[in-house]
Amino acid sequence: MFNISHMVVLGFLDQLGPQSGYDIIKVLEHRGMNHWTDIKIGSIYHSIKKLLLESKIEEFNCTKDGLRPEKTIYSITKKGQEEFDVLQEIAFKGLYPKFYGFNLALICNKRRSSNEIREYANIAIKHLEGMISFMDTHKKDHEECMNREEDKYKNKFRRVDLHMSQMKNHIEAERNWLVEVAEAPEVFTINPCLDCMKRIDNECVENDY
């Protein structure tokens, strides 16, 4: 079973280095991920406890800052990296129909190469284009039925048509975004910007943004 909170905890520790649970939540909020992944704050702490028991993360040290409560800092283990790699591969396959899976895999990326990301993107694009093709065929059949029906039933068919249109628009938007990813996968690999991102994230944590 895919656990989004597990992936975020492991991904941030792998990408940004040792962090506390509080730090992870602040980075999550700073990146706006709490708005599009439906992750609850409590689930982060629950994942930390479980991952600790499973030896996928470990206690790194404890810190004390003034009057603030003591914080336990965690780091990812080799076992945790292996687990993250599995979760990331699942996420790259899209978590359909929610669509944020691929973005989740990218935002936590550290070790996947440009070629790997491009390959995952092309697989996802092909999958989405198959969905679009199916919906186009279904829409054509639907329109033919609607044209044959009496006027009193046409609004019912129109309602179904609008539902399908909404879903197709989402799928096409995701496909178009994946095309952009496939054209520039190197921006999601290790580069100097990762250090900038880590500094920004850590400043956000320190300043309590």
PESUL-V660497 format. One record per pair of residues at least 6 apart in sequence whose C-alpha atoms are under 6 Angstrom apart, sorted by the first residue. I is the first residue (numbers start at 1). GAP is how many residues later the second one is. Records with the same first field share a line. If there is no record, write none. Layout:
BEGIN
I=GAP, GAP
END
This chain:
BEGIN
5=39
6=41
7=77
10=74
11=97
13=62, 63
15=95
16=182
18=56, 57
19=54, 55
20=52, 53, 54
23=182
26=179
27=174
51=6
52=6
56=21, 23, 24
57=18, 19, 20
58=16, 17
59=14, 15
60=13, 14, 15
61=12
62=9, 10, 11
63=7, 8
64=6
88=17
91=10, 11, 14
92=10, 13
94=7, 8
95=6
110=80
114=71, 72
117=68
118=64, 67
121=57, 61
125=50
END
